[in-house]
Amino acid sequence: MRTPNFYSHPGFERAGLRRRDTGWIVERVADPGSLFVPVWRNQNLVIELQGGEPRAVVLESGSITAVLGTSAEQRLSAGEVVFLGVIEERAHFALDLSPIEAPLEMLHSPALAASGIEAATVRFADLRQVGPRIDRREGALLALARAMMFWHSRHRFCGLCGTPTRSEEAGHMRRCTNPDCNTMHFPRTDPAVIMLVTDGERALMGRSKNFVPGMYSTLAGFVEPGESLEDAVAREVREETGIEVGAVHYHSSQPWPFPANIMLGFYAEALTSEITVDYGELEDARWYGRDWLLSHVDDDSFRLPRLDSIARRLIEDWLHGRIETDRTRGR
Ligand SMILES: [Zn+2]
């Protein structure tokens, strides 16, 4: 069984059928056993004890009464409280604290004290900074909470008529409040293909200007309307490097809520080898031999992409011969 990619959570019960059960949802918001995942301006609440791994901070419902203020129904219809799912029989909600200027001060007491956490050790952090070091299940929960709040923050108005929308289905749909329009808007995630192009013993990697020094990675790009995933892989590789690819094999996918993507990972077999870099997209692209990659230690001249990325996963699996794609699975 393949290890899941970072930020995915196969065992997580989303309990989608409960979302329309408003009575049950409102009861769960008030339930002392329920837990809330705070999100503040795209950041997640974490605790970092000296020398330890960062941990997600979730708050008990009793401890956030002061923060919640208005009724649960109001919070729900504003999309400030979103039902995420059930873990070990406890309902989990995302809680948007973005309207508060200094949420940590509000949380200092009594919320954090009631949750048994020292305020001094917690902070709001960008998941991209702590993601590779955080427990995988917690990272997936924080990613989901962040992704849902990002979507809500960008869909307060109807895209058709411009009227304000309200949150329904425990935060998994927003409906236009103009009765003549009544359009439903659903959370979205934008598909992007990400692919390791190989020609046997070499892999094609590129770097863009905003990468950390020395970092090279797989190529990637957004899927366009009217395009298959395989076509998107071939087009992106051709546009960015001039390389033509033949067979394309699916590997795995990864939620990447930075801010709202699903990364679809592939291996692609190169048919040509001469690179023509599109300097609008990339700063450099090169072929790297497997043996060289296996013997190289990361430094400022060359380093592999971050540990929590599917890019790293595609590269490592290829380097170590762990490639399992739709082809090798016999489909
Ligand atoms: Zn509308």
py3Dmol code that shows the C-alpha trace and the ligand (Angstrom):
import py3Dmol

protein = """\
ATOM      1  CA  MET A   1       0.000   0.000   0.000  1.00  0.00           C
ATOM      2  CA  ARG A   2       1.417   3.329  -1.085  1.00  0.00           C
ATOM      3  CA  THR A   3       2.046   6.007   1.556  1.00  0.00           C
ATOM      4  CA  PRO A   4      -0.369   8.900   1.019  1.00  0.00           C
ATOM      5  CA  ASN A   5       1.064  12.219  -0.063  1.00  0.00           C
ATOM      6  CA  PHE A   6       1.322  15.063   2.460  1.00  0.00           C
ATOM      7  CA  TYR A   7      -1.960  16.929   3.139  1.00  0.00           C
ATOM      8  CA  SER A   8      -4.132  14.000   2.097  1.00  0.00           C
ATOM      9  CA  HIS A   9      -5.945  12.098   4.808  1.00  0.00           C
ATOM     10  CA  PRO A  10      -7.471   8.801   3.653  1.00  0.00           C
ATOM     11  CA  GLY A  11      -8.939   7.876   7.060  1.00  0.00           C
ATOM     12  CA  PHE A  12     -10.693  11.181   7.605  1.00  0.00           C
ATOM     13  CA  GLU A  13     -14.511  10.949   7.808  1.00  0.00           C
ATOM     14  CA  ARG A  14     -15.958  13.981   6.039  1.00  0.00           C
ATOM     15  CA  ALA A  15     -19.495  12.897   6.944  1.00  0.00           C
ATOM     16  CA  GLY A  16     -20.852  14.706   3.894  1.00  0.00           C
ATOM     17  CA  LEU A  17     -24.394  13.453   4.446  1.00  0.00           C
ATOM     18  CA  ARG A  18     -24.539  15.340   7.761  1.00  0.00           C
ATOM     19  CA  ARG A  19     -23.946  18.734   6.141  1.00  0.00           C
ATOM     20  CA  ARG A  20     -27.615  19.316   5.307  1.00  0.00           C
ATOM     21  CA  ASP A  21     -28.769  18.172   8.754  1.00  0.00           C
ATOM     22  CA  THR A  22     -28.828  21.698  10.188  1.00  0.00           C
ATOM     23  CA  GLY A  23     -30.198  20.624  13.577  1.00  0.00           C
ATOM     24  CA  TRP A  24     -27.376  18.136  14.036  1.00  0.00           C
ATOM     25  CA  ILE A  25     -24.765  20.643  12.884  1.00  0.00           C
ATOM     26  CA  VAL A  26     -25.993  23.354  15.301  1.00  0.00           C
ATOM     27  CA  GLU A  27     -26.008  20.820  18.142  1.00  0.00           C
ATOM     28  CA  ARG A  28     -22.449  19.796  17.307  1.00  0.00           C
ATOM     29  CA  VAL A  29     -21.255  23.415  17.316  1.00  0.00           C
ATOM     30  CA  ALA A  30     -22.485  23.683  20.915  1.00  0.00           C
ATOM     31  CA  ASP A  31     -21.335  20.170  21.883  1.00  0.00           C
ATOM     32  CA  PRO A  32     -18.503  20.311  24.460  1.00  0.00           C
ATOM     33  CA  GLY A  33     -16.909  17.362  22.660  1.00  0.00           C
ATOM     34  CA  SER A  34     -16.584  19.205  19.358  1.00  0.00           C
ATOM     35  CA  LEU A  35     -13.270  20.681  18.253  1.00  0.00           C
ATOM     36  CA  PHE A  36     -12.508  23.849  16.312  1.00  0.00           C
ATOM     37  CA  VAL A  37      -9.592  24.434  13.971  1.00  0.00           C
ATOM     38  CA  PRO A  38      -8.887  28.176  13.976  1.00  0.00           C
ATOM     39  CA  VAL A  39      -7.878  29.876  10.733  1.00  0.00           C
ATOM     40  CA  TRP A  40      -6.697  33.466  10.653  1.00  0.00           C
ATOM     41  CA  ARG A  41      -6.003  35.141   7.308  1.00  0.00           C
ATOM     42  CA  ASN A  42      -4.845  31.902   5.667  1.00  0.00           C
ATOM     43  CA  GLN A  43      -2.765  30.931   8.675  1.00  0.00           C
ATOM     44  CA  ASN A  44      -3.210  28.016  11.061  1.00  0.00           C
ATOM     45  CA  LEU A  45      -2.749  27.898  14.826  1.00  0.00           C
ATOM     46  CA  VAL A  46       0.246  25.798  15.868  1.00  0.00           C
ATOM     47  CA  ILE A  47       2.201  25.146  19.011  1.00  0.00           C
ATOM     48  CA  GLU A  48       5.962  24.758  18.861  1.00  0.00           C
ATOM     49  CA  LEU A  49       7.675  23.511  21.958  1.00  0.00           C
ATOM     50  CA  GLN A  50      11.418  23.851  22.088  1.00  0.00           C
ATOM     51  CA  GLY A  51      13.107  21.131  20.106  1.00  0.00           C
ATOM     52  CA  GLY A  52       9.820  19.494  19.210  1.00  0.00           C
ATOM     53  CA  GLU A  53       7.738  19.123  16.116  1.00  0.00           C
ATOM     54  CA  PRO A  54       5.026  21.723  15.536  1.00  0.00           C
ATOM     55  CA  ARG A  55       1.545  20.522  16.484  1.00  0.00           C
ATOM     56  CA  ALA A  56      -1.879  21.713  15.376  1.00  0.00           C
ATOM     57  CA  VAL A  57      -3.895  23.553  18.027  1.00  0.00           C
ATOM     58  CA  VAL A  58      -7.582  22.703  18.110  1.00  0.00           C
ATOM     59  CA  LEU A  59      -9.934  24.404  20.556  1.00  0.00           C
ATOM     60  CA  GLU A  60     -12.823  22.923  22.508  1.00  0.00           C
ATOM     61  CA  SER A  61     -16.230  24.497  21.952  1.00  0.00           C
ATOM     62  CA  GLY A  62     -16.579  25.527  25.602  1.00  0.00           C
ATOM     63  CA  SER A  63     -13.341  27.448  25.389  1.00  0.00           C
ATOM     64  CA  ILE A  64     -14.332  29.628  22.437  1.00  0.00           C
ATOM     65  CA  THR A  65     -17.732  30.894  23.591  1.00  0.00           C
ATOM     66  CA  ALA A  66     -16.294  34.358  24.126  1.00  0.00           C
ATOM     67  CA  VAL A  67     -14.680  34.306  20.704  1.00  0.00           C
ATOM     68  CA  LEU A  68     -17.793  33.025  18.974  1.00  0.00           C
ATOM     69  CA  GLY A  69     -19.970  35.772  20.458  1.00  0.00           C
ATOM     70  CA  THR A  70     -22.858  35.677  18.009  1.00  0.00           C
ATOM     71  CA  SER A  71     -25.010  32.602  17.622  1.00  0.00           C
ATOM     72  CA  ALA A  72     -23.831  29.439  15.959  1.00  0.00           C
ATOM     73  CA  GLU A  73     -26.449  29.866  13.224  1.00  0.00           C
ATOM     74  CA  GLN A  74     -25.093  33.309  12.353  1.00  0.00           C
ATOM     75  CA  ARG A  75     -21.529  32.016  12.278  1.00  0.00           C
ATOM     76  CA  LEU A  76     -22.603  29.121  10.074  1.00  0.00           C
ATOM     77  CA  SER A  77     -24.521  31.240   7.571  1.00  0.00           C
ATOM     78  CA  ALA A  78     -21.619  33.702   7.383  1.00  0.00           C
ATOM     79  CA  GLY A  79     -19.290  30.817   6.556  1.00  0.00           C
ATOM     80  CA  GLU A  80     -17.164  31.591   9.598  1.00  0.00           C
ATOM     81  CA  VAL A  81     -17.839  28.126  10.993  1.00  0.00           C
ATOM     82  CA  VAL A  82     -17.452  25.232   8.545  1.00  0.00           C
ATOM     83  CA  PHE A  83     -18.038  21.566   9.319  1.00  0.00           C
ATOM     84  CA  LEU A  84     -14.935  19.583   8.356  1.00  0.00           C
ATOM     85  CA  GLY A  85     -15.873  16.095   9.475  1.00  0.00           C
ATOM     86  CA  VAL A  86     -15.649  13.593  12.305  1.00  0.00           C
ATOM     87  CA  ILE A  87     -12.478  12.234  13.879  1.00  0.00           C
ATOM     88  CA  GLU A  88     -12.786   9.628  16.623  1.00  0.00           C
ATOM     89  CA  GLU A  89     -16.487  10.475  16.963  1.00  0.00           C
ATOM     90  CA  ARG A  90     -15.810  14.177  17.596  1.00  0.00           C
ATOM     91  CA  ALA A  91     -17.142  16.745  15.146  1.00  0.00           C
ATOM     92  CA  HIS A  92     -14.437  19.081  13.804  1.00  0.00           C
ATOM     93  CA  PHE A  93     -15.119  22.573  12.521  1.00  0.00           C
ATOM     94  CA  ALA A  94     -12.979  25.253  10.936  1.00  0.00           C
ATOM     95  CA  LEU A  95     -13.370  28.597  12.713  1.00  0.00           C
ATOM     96  CA  ASP A  96     -12.533  31.790  10.850  1.00  0.00           C
ATOM     97  CA  LEU A  97     -10.947  34.399  13.108  1.00  0.00           C
ATOM     98  CA  SER A  98      -9.871  36.684  10.255  1.00  0.00           C
ATOM     99  CA  PRO A  99     -12.174  39.612  11.201  1.00  0.00           C
ATOM    100  CA  ILE A 100     -10.341  39.837  14.555  1.00  0.00           C
ATOM    101  CA  GLU A 101      -7.263  42.079  14.435  1.00  0.00           C
ATOM    102  CA  ALA A 102      -5.297  40.298  17.164  1.00  0.00           C
ATOM    103  CA  PRO A 103      -6.865  36.861  17.660  1.00  0.00           C
ATOM    104  CA  LEU A 104      -4.088  35.523  19.862  1.00  0.00           C
ATOM    105  CA  GLU A 105      -4.884  38.127  22.500  1.00  0.00           C
ATOM    106  CA  MET A 106      -8.506  37.018  22.475  1.00  0.00           C
ATOM    107  CA  LEU A 107      -7.483  33.412  22.652  1.00  0.00           C
ATOM    108  CA  HIS A 108      -4.942  33.933  25.445  1.00  0.00           C
ATOM    109  CA  SER A 109      -7.569  33.495  28.043  1.00  0.00           C
ATOM    110  CA  PRO A 110      -9.746  31.788  28.671  1.00  0.00           C
ATOM    111  CA  ALA A 111      -9.810  29.827  25.408  1.00  0.00           C
ATOM    112  CA  LEU A 112      -6.266  28.522  25.414  1.00  0.00           C
ATOM    113  CA  ALA A 113      -6.144  28.078  29.175  1.00  0.00           C
ATOM    114  CA  ALA A 114      -9.313  26.004  28.995  1.00  0.00           C
ATOM    115  CA  SER A 115      -7.684  23.902  26.328  1.00  0.00           C
ATOM    116  CA  GLY A 116      -4.634  23.442  28.560  1.00  0.00           C
ATOM    117  CA  ILE A 117      -2.284  25.342  26.279  1.00  0.00           C
ATOM    118  CA  GLU A 118       0.150  28.098  27.193  1.00  0.00           C
ATOM    119  CA  ALA A 119      -0.622  31.127  25.063  1.00  0.00           C
ATOM    120  CA  ALA A 120       3.038  32.080  24.861  1.00  0.00           C
ATOM    121  CA  THR A 121       3.912  28.989  22.866  1.00  0.00           C
ATOM    122  CA  VAL A 122       1.241  29.183  20.182  1.00  0.00           C
ATOM    123  CA  ARG A 123       1.227  31.250  17.021  1.00  0.00           C
ATOM    124  CA  PHE A 124      -0.540  31.535  13.702  1.00  0.00           C
ATOM    125  CA  ALA A 125       1.727  30.165  11.005  1.00  0.00           C
ATOM    126  CA  ASP A 126       1.639  29.623   7.265  1.00  0.00           C
ATOM    127  CA  LEU A 127       1.170  25.892   6.752  1.00  0.00           C
ATOM    128  CA  ARG A 128       3.774  26.084   3.985  1.00  0.00           C
ATOM    129  CA  GLN A 129       6.362  26.901   6.637  1.00  0.00           C
ATOM    130  CA  VAL A 130       5.523  24.149   9.120  1.00  0.00           C
ATOM    131  CA  GLY A 131       3.898  21.565   6.826  1.00  0.00           C
ATOM    132  CA  PRO A 132       6.905  19.326   6.214  1.00  0.00           C
ATOM    133  CA  ARG A 133       7.519  18.959   9.971  1.00  0.00           C
ATOM    134  CA  ILE A 134       3.982  18.562  11.227  1.00  0.00           C
ATOM    135  CA  ASP A 135       2.218  15.255  11.868  1.00  0.00           C
ATOM    136  CA  ARG A 136       0.664  14.167   8.558  1.00  0.00           C
ATOM    137  CA  ARG A 137      -2.889  13.780   9.844  1.00  0.00           C
ATOM    138  CA  GLU A 138      -2.750  17.152  11.538  1.00  0.00           C
ATOM    139  CA  GLY A 139      -1.256  18.726   8.427  1.00  0.00           C
ATOM    140  CA  ALA A 140      -4.138  17.363   6.358  1.00  0.00           C
ATOM    141  CA  LEU A 141      -6.705  18.751   8.805  1.00  0.00           C
ATOM    142  CA  LEU A 142      -5.074  22.195   8.791  1.00  0.00           C
ATOM    143  CA  ALA A 143      -4.871  22.108   4.996  1.00  0.00           C
ATOM    144  CA  LEU A 144      -8.581  21.357   4.714  1.00  0.00           C
ATOM    145  CA  ALA A 145      -9.551  24.097   7.184  1.00  0.00           C
ATOM    146  CA  ARG A 146      -7.367  26.619   5.398  1.00  0.00           C
ATOM    147  CA  ALA A 147      -8.668  25.636   1.946  1.00  0.00           C
ATOM    148  CA  MET A 148     -12.316  25.961   3.007  1.00  0.00           C
ATOM    149  CA  MET A 149     -11.765  29.374   4.549  1.00  0.00           C
ATOM    150  CA  PHE A 150      -9.847  30.563   1.513  1.00  0.00           C
ATOM    151  CA  TRP A 151     -12.795  29.601  -0.690  1.00  0.00           C
ATOM    152  CA  HIS A 152     -15.303  31.357   1.581  1.00  0.00           C
ATOM    153  CA  SER A 153     -13.197  34.510   1.676  1.00  0.00           C
ATOM    154  CA  ARG A 154     -13.347  34.715  -2.128  1.00  0.00           C
ATOM    155  CA  HIS A 155     -16.993  33.859  -2.703  1.00  0.00           C
ATOM    156  CA  ARG A 156     -18.863  36.352  -0.556  1.00  0.00           C
ATOM    157  CA  PHE A 157     -20.614  37.696  -3.650  1.00  0.00           C
ATOM    158  CA  CYS A 158     -22.390  35.912  -6.465  1.00  0.00           C
ATOM    159  CA  GLY A 159     -20.294  35.636  -9.617  1.00  0.00           C
ATOM    160  CA  LEU A 160     -23.411  35.974 -11.755  1.00  0.00           C
ATOM    161  CA  CYS A 161     -25.298  38.928 -10.274  1.00  0.00           C
ATOM    162  CA  GLY A 162     -22.991  40.410  -7.623  1.00  0.00           C
ATOM    163  CA  THR A 163     -25.416  39.988  -4.718  1.00  0.00           C
ATOM    164  CA  PRO A 164     -24.001  38.767  -1.373  1.00  0.00           C
ATOM    165  CA  THR A 165     -24.035  34.997  -0.862  1.00  0.00           C
ATOM    166  CA  ARG A 166     -24.671  33.047   2.339  1.00  0.00           C
ATOM    167  CA  SER A 167     -23.125  29.803   3.485  1.00  0.00           C
ATOM    168  CA  GLU A 168     -25.267  26.640   3.529  1.00  0.00           C
ATOM    169  CA  GLU A 169     -24.675  22.913   4.019  1.00  0.00           C
ATOM    170  CA  ALA A 170     -22.429  23.595   7.000  1.00  0.00           C
ATOM    171  CA  GLY A 171     -20.092  25.639   4.859  1.00  0.00           C
ATOM    172  CA  HIS A 172     -19.884  23.419   1.765  1.00  0.00           C
ATOM    173  CA  MET A 173     -22.017  25.581  -0.485  1.00  0.00           C
ATOM    174  CA  ARG A 174     -22.771  29.295  -0.827  1.00  0.00           C
ATOM    175  CA  ARG A 175     -26.088  30.424  -2.256  1.00  0.00           C
ATOM    176  CA  CYS A 176     -26.859  33.782  -3.827  1.00  0.00           C
ATOM    177  CA  THR A 177     -29.296  35.722  -1.621  1.00  0.00           C
ATOM    178  CA  ASN A 178     -30.983  37.340  -4.636  1.00  0.00           C
ATOM    179  CA  PRO A 179     -34.173  35.199  -4.935  1.00  0.00           C
ATOM    180  CA  ASP A 180     -34.337  35.750  -8.704  1.00  0.00           C
ATOM    181  CA  CYS A 181     -30.813  34.347  -9.038  1.00  0.00           C
ATOM    182  CA  ASN A 182     -30.516  31.784  -6.222  1.00  0.00           C
ATOM    183  CA  THR A 183     -27.315  30.383  -7.801  1.00  0.00           C
ATOM    184  CA  MET A 184     -25.394  27.805  -5.801  1.00  0.00           C
ATOM    185  CA  HIS A 185     -21.605  28.083  -5.602  1.00  0.00           C
ATOM    186  CA  PHE A 186     -19.515  25.105  -4.519  1.00  0.00           C
ATOM    187  CA  PRO A 187     -15.971  24.911  -3.108  1.00  0.00           C
ATOM    188  CA  ARG A 188     -13.481  24.413  -5.869  1.00  0.00           C
ATOM    189  CA  THR A 189      -9.987  23.161  -6.290  1.00  0.00           C
ATOM    190  CA  ASP A 190      -8.045  23.897  -9.454  1.00  0.00           C
ATOM    191  CA  PRO A 191      -6.344  20.951 -11.186  1.00  0.00           C
ATOM    192  CA  ALA A 192      -2.665  21.282 -12.002  1.00  0.00           C
ATOM    193  CA  VAL A 193      -0.519  18.607 -13.616  1.00  0.00           C
ATOM    194  CA  ILE A 194       2.962  17.965 -12.281  1.00  0.00           C
ATOM    195  CA  MET A 195       5.287  15.607 -14.093  1.00  0.00           C
ATOM    196  CA  LEU A 196       8.712  14.072 -13.992  1.00  0.00           C
ATOM    197  CA  VAL A 197       9.945  13.726 -17.570  1.00  0.00           C
ATOM    198  CA  THR A 198      12.529  10.972 -17.992  1.00  0.00           C
ATOM    199  CA  ASP A 199      14.441   9.404 -20.861  1.00  0.00           C
ATOM    200  CA  GLY A 200      15.561   6.293 -19.064  1.00  0.00           C
ATOM    201  CA  GLU A 201      18.464   7.240 -16.810  1.00  0.00           C
ATOM    202  CA  ARG A 202      17.935  10.999 -16.874  1.00  0.00           C
ATOM    203  CA  ALA A 203      15.236  13.248 -15.466  1.00  0.00           C
ATOM    204  CA  LEU A 204      14.278  16.708 -16.688  1.00  0.00           C
ATOM    205  CA  MET A 205      14.072  19.384 -14.005  1.00  0.00           C
ATOM    206  CA  GLY A 206      13.715  23.125 -14.078  1.00  0.00           C
ATOM    207  CA  ARG A 207      13.787  26.071 -11.748  1.00  0.00           C
ATOM    208  CA  SER A 208      11.737  29.242 -11.669  1.00  0.00           C
ATOM    209  CA  LYS A 209      12.991  32.566 -10.402  1.00  0.00           C
ATOM    210  CA  ASN A 210      11.050  32.401  -7.139  1.00  0.00           C
ATOM    211  CA  PHE A 211      12.539  29.050  -6.048  1.00  0.00           C
ATOM    212  CA  VAL A 212      14.961  28.974  -3.122  1.00  0.00           C
ATOM    213  CA  PRO A 213      18.613  29.060  -4.256  1.00  0.00           C
ATOM    214  CA  GLY A 214      19.646  25.932  -6.114  1.00  0.00           C
ATOM    215  CA  MET A 215      16.255  24.270  -6.116  1.00  0.00           C
ATOM    216  CA  TYR A 216      15.264  22.340  -9.236  1.00  0.00           C
ATOM    217  CA  SER A 217      11.958  20.566  -9.538  1.00  0.00           C
ATOM    218  CA  THR A 218       9.561  18.734 -11.808  1.00  0.00           C
ATOM    219  CA  LEU A 219       7.665  20.779 -14.366  1.00  0.00           C
ATOM    220  CA  ALA A 220       4.073  21.728 -13.600  1.00  0.00           C
ATOM    221  CA  GLY A 221       1.192  23.788 -14.896  1.00  0.00           C
ATOM    222  CA  PHE A 222      -2.540  24.343 -14.814  1.00  0.00           C
ATOM    223  CA  VAL A 223      -4.963  22.237 -16.787  1.00  0.00           C
ATOM    224  CA  GLU A 224      -6.822  24.424 -19.261  1.00  0.00           C
ATOM    225  CA  PRO A 225     -10.514  24.167 -20.154  1.00  0.00           C
ATOM    226  CA  GLY A 226     -11.175  21.592 -22.861  1.00  0.00           C
ATOM    227  CA  GLU A 227      -7.895  19.776 -22.235  1.00  0.00           C
ATOM    228  CA  SER A 228      -7.206  16.236 -21.028  1.00  0.00           C
ATOM    229  CA  LEU A 229      -4.634  15.722 -18.284  1.00  0.00           C
ATOM    230  CA  GLU A 230      -2.340  13.917 -20.742  1.00  0.00           C
ATOM    231  CA  ASP A 231      -2.592  16.821 -23.183  1.00  0.00           C
ATOM    232  CA  ALA A 232      -1.836  19.281 -20.391  1.00  0.00           C
ATOM    233  CA  VAL A 233       1.309  17.330 -19.440  1.00  0.00           C
ATOM    234  CA  ALA A 234       2.566  17.299 -23.032  1.00  0.00           C
ATOM    235  CA  ARG A 235       1.728  20.968 -23.605  1.00  0.00           C
ATOM    236  CA  GLU A 236       3.359  22.252 -20.424  1.00  0.00           C
ATOM    237  CA  VAL A 237       6.552  20.265 -21.053  1.00  0.00           C
ATOM    238  CA  ARG A 238       6.696  21.495 -24.656  1.00  0.00           C
ATOM    239  CA  GLU A 239       6.004  25.124 -23.720  1.00  0.00           C
ATOM    240  CA  GLU A 240       8.502  25.277 -20.848  1.00  0.00           C
ATOM    241  CA  THR A 241      11.375  23.203 -22.283  1.00  0.00           C
ATOM    242  CA  GLY A 242      10.667  22.367 -25.931  1.00  0.00           C
ATOM    243  CA  ILE A 243      10.806  18.645 -25.089  1.00  0.00           C
ATOM    244  CA  GLU A 244       8.268  16.362 -26.762  1.00  0.00           C
ATOM    245  CA  VAL A 245       6.841  13.583 -24.618  1.00  0.00           C
ATOM    246  CA  GLY A 246       5.228  10.303 -25.613  1.00  0.00           C
ATOM    247  CA  ALA A 247       3.676   7.995 -23.041  1.00  0.00           C
ATOM    248  CA  VAL A 248       2.257   9.681 -19.934  1.00  0.00           C
ATOM    249  CA  HIS A 249       1.540   7.621 -16.799  1.00  0.00           C
ATOM    250  CA  TYR A 250      -0.422   8.679 -13.747  1.00  0.00           C
ATOM    251  CA  HIS A 251       1.303   8.301 -10.351  1.00  0.00           C
ATOM    252  CA  SER A 252      -0.735   9.919  -7.562  1.00  0.00           C
ATOM    253  CA  SER A 253      -2.360  13.172  -6.518  1.00  0.00           C
ATOM    254  CA  GLN A 254      -1.937  15.685  -3.713  1.00  0.00           C
ATOM    255  CA  PRO A 255      -4.174  18.384  -2.296  1.00  0.00           C
ATOM    256  CA  TRP A 256      -2.111  21.569  -2.369  1.00  0.00           C
ATOM    257  CA  PRO A 257      -4.154  24.312  -0.697  1.00  0.00           C
ATOM    258  CA  PHE A 258      -1.637  27.077  -1.417  1.00  0.00           C
ATOM    259  CA  PRO A 259      -4.114  28.430  -2.183  1.00  0.00           C
ATOM    260  CA  ALA A 260      -6.507  26.028  -3.931  1.00  0.00           C
ATOM    261  CA  ASN A 261      -4.984  23.309  -6.072  1.00  0.00           C
ATOM    262  CA  ILE A 262      -5.064  19.580  -6.581  1.00  0.00           C
ATOM    263  CA  MET A 263      -1.733  18.402  -7.972  1.00  0.00           C
ATOM    264  CA  LEU A 264      -2.043  15.466 -10.392  1.00  0.00           C
ATOM    265  CA  GLY A 265       1.281  13.661 -10.605  1.00  0.00           C
ATOM    266  CA  PHE A 266       2.588  11.921 -13.729  1.00  0.00           C
ATOM    267  CA  TYR A 267       5.674  10.402 -15.290  1.00  0.00           C
ATOM    268  CA  ALA A 268       6.222  11.321 -18.926  1.00  0.00           C
ATOM    269  CA  GLU A 269       8.608   9.627 -21.361  1.00  0.00           C
ATOM    270  CA  ALA A 270      10.708  12.053 -23.412  1.00  0.00           C
ATOM    271  CA  LEU A 271      10.885  11.581 -27.179  1.00  0.00           C
ATOM    272  CA  THR A 272      13.438  14.369 -27.713  1.00  0.00           C
ATOM    273  CA  SER A 273      16.381  15.593 -25.642  1.00  0.00           C
ATOM    274  CA  GLU A 274      17.288  19.126 -26.776  1.00  0.00           C
ATOM    275  CA  ILE A 275      16.058  21.696 -24.248  1.00  0.00           C
ATOM    276  CA  THR A 276      14.769  25.129 -25.248  1.00  0.00           C
ATOM    277  CA  VAL A 277      13.957  27.001 -22.046  1.00  0.00           C
ATOM    278  CA  ASP A 278      10.998  29.381 -22.016  1.00  0.00           C
ATOM    279  CA  TYR A 279      12.558  32.125 -19.911  1.00  0.00           C
ATOM    280  CA  GLY A 280       9.171  33.653 -19.277  1.00  0.00           C
ATOM    281  CA  GLU A 281       8.281  30.577 -17.217  1.00  0.00           C
ATOM    282  CA  LEU A 282      11.631  29.172 -16.110  1.00  0.00           C
ATOM    283  CA  GLU A 283      15.098  30.386 -15.227  1.00  0.00           C
ATOM    284  CA  ASP A 284      16.768  27.120 -16.226  1.00  0.00           C
ATOM    285  CA  ALA A 285      16.016  23.503 -17.167  1.00  0.00           C
ATOM    286  CA  ARG A 286      18.435  20.583 -17.406  1.00  0.00           C
ATOM    287  CA  TRP A 287      18.731  16.842 -17.604  1.00  0.00           C
ATOM    288  CA  TYR A 288      20.036  15.189 -14.437  1.00  0.00           C
ATOM    289  CA  GLY A 289      21.411  11.649 -14.363  1.00  0.00           C
ATOM    290  CA  ARG A 290      20.033   9.221 -11.810  1.00  0.00           C
ATOM    291  CA  ASP A 291      23.494   8.344 -10.437  1.00  0.00           C
ATOM    292  CA  TRP A 292      24.436  12.008 -10.076  1.00  0.00           C
ATOM    293  CA  LEU A 293      21.198  12.765  -8.246  1.00  0.00           C
ATOM    294  CA  LEU A 294      21.649   9.788  -5.936  1.00  0.00           C
ATOM    295  CA  SER A 295      25.170  10.880  -4.969  1.00  0.00           C
ATOM    296  CA  HIS A 296      24.534  14.625  -4.699  1.00  0.00           C
ATOM    297  CA  VAL A 297      23.955  16.238  -1.315  1.00  0.00           C
ATOM    298  CA  ASP A 298      21.694  19.320  -1.368  1.00  0.00           C
ATOM    299  CA  ASP A 299      23.569  22.638  -1.533  1.00  0.00           C
ATOM    300  CA  ASP A 300      23.077  26.069  -3.096  1.00  0.00           C
ATOM    301  CA  SER A 301      24.094  24.772  -6.519  1.00  0.00           C
ATOM    302  CA  PHE A 302      21.435  22.070  -6.561  1.00  0.00           C
ATOM    303  CA  ARG A 303      18.752  20.945  -4.151  1.00  0.00           C
ATOM    304  CA  LEU A 304      15.632  18.844  -4.494  1.00  0.00           C
ATOM    305  CA  PRO A 305      12.155  20.303  -3.863  1.00  0.00           C
ATOM    306  CA  ARG A 306      10.593  20.405  -0.395  1.00  0.00           C
ATOM    307  CA  LEU A 307       9.873  17.170   1.427  1.00  0.00           C
ATOM    308  CA  ASP A 308       6.103  17.640   1.606  1.00  0.00           C
ATOM    309  CA  SER A 309       5.682  18.121  -2.155  1.00  0.00           C
ATOM    310  CA  ILE A 310       4.481  15.564  -4.671  1.00  0.00           C
ATOM    311  CA  ALA A 311       7.371  16.819  -6.836  1.00  0.00           C
ATOM    312  CA  ARG A 312       9.800  15.360  -4.311  1.00  0.00           C
ATOM    313  CA  ARG A 313       7.776  12.175  -4.164  1.00  0.00           C
ATOM    314  CA  LEU A 314       7.860  11.730  -7.949  1.00  0.00           C
ATOM    315  CA  ILE A 315      11.624  12.272  -7.990  1.00  0.00           C
ATOM    316  CA  GLU A 316      12.392  10.000  -5.010  1.00  0.00           C
ATOM    317  CA  ASP A 317      10.210   7.177  -6.308  1.00  0.00           C
ATOM    318  CA  TRP A 318      11.920   7.355  -9.688  1.00  0.00           C
ATOM    319  CA  LEU A 319      15.402   7.544  -8.156  1.00  0.00           C
ATOM    320  CA  HIS A 320      14.805   4.519  -5.979  1.00  0.00           C
ATOM    321  CA  GLY A 321      12.922   2.472  -8.538  1.00  0.00           C
ATOM    322  CA  ARG A 322       9.661   2.641  -6.616  1.00  0.00           C
ATOM    323  CA  ILE A 323       7.650   3.745  -9.604  1.00  0.00           C
ATOM    324  CA  GLU A 324       4.127   2.472  -9.444  1.00  0.00           C
ATOM    325  CA  THR A 325       1.925   4.063 -12.085  1.00  0.00           C
ATOM    326  CA  ASP A 326      -1.286   3.136 -13.835  1.00  0.00           C
ATOM    327  CA  ARG A 327       0.916   1.281 -16.335  1.00  0.00           C
ATOM    328  CA  THR A 328       2.889  -0.788 -13.823  1.00  0.00           C
ATOM    329  CA  ARG A 329      -0.301  -1.528 -11.905  1.00  0.00           C
ATOM    330  CA  GLY A 330      -1.393  -3.285 -15.110  1.00  0.00           C
ATOM    331  CA  ARG A 331      -4.252  -1.062 -16.127  1.00  0.00           C
TER     332      ARG A 331
END
"""
ligand_1 = """\
1
ZN
Zn -26.701 35.807 -7.925
"""
view = py3Dmol.view(width=600, height=400)
view.addModel(protein, "pdb")
view.setStyle({"model": 0}, {"cartoon": {"style": "trace"}})
view.addModel(ligand_1, "xyz")
view.setStyle({"model": 1}, {"stick": {}})
view.zoomTo()
view.show()
